Amino acid sequence: MRLDLILRIGTKLILPFILLFALYVQFHGDFGPGGGFQAGVITAAMVILLAITFGIGAAKRIAPQRLVECMVPAGVLIYAGTGVAGWLGGRNYLDYSVLSPDPVQGHVLGIFLVEAGVLITVAGTMLALFYAFVERGR
């Protein structure tokens, strides 16, 4: 990989824009197409591109195996915890209106939390699968 200078420089230039696009998709998801799933896949693809270009060691410095293993249950807990907050508030599961005194703000916060949980779970799952396939050949 040391001889692929153009690929390495191109990857270094494009990685921040990939992350920026993932954040755009995440935060724009409640207003249009996109959301947590798409942003999670884009984020994982960014780390996978880094691994393909600079090696698996560089990717594991950015997203260590232990962090990736913790991301999957953490995202599920964020999603489920948002739903349980509705139950604890005497409403239905995933009823976001209990998250804030203003029901509209509660819905905005609830959608953000659910989408963040999905992003974390999907990115962690995609990276865990990638790491599993990469380590299989060693």
PyMOL commands that set and color helices and strands:
alter all, ss='L'
color gray80, all
select helices_A, chain A and resi 5-28+36-54+56-62+65-88+96-99+103-136
alter helices_A, ss='H'
color red, helices_A
deselect
rebuild
show_as cartoon
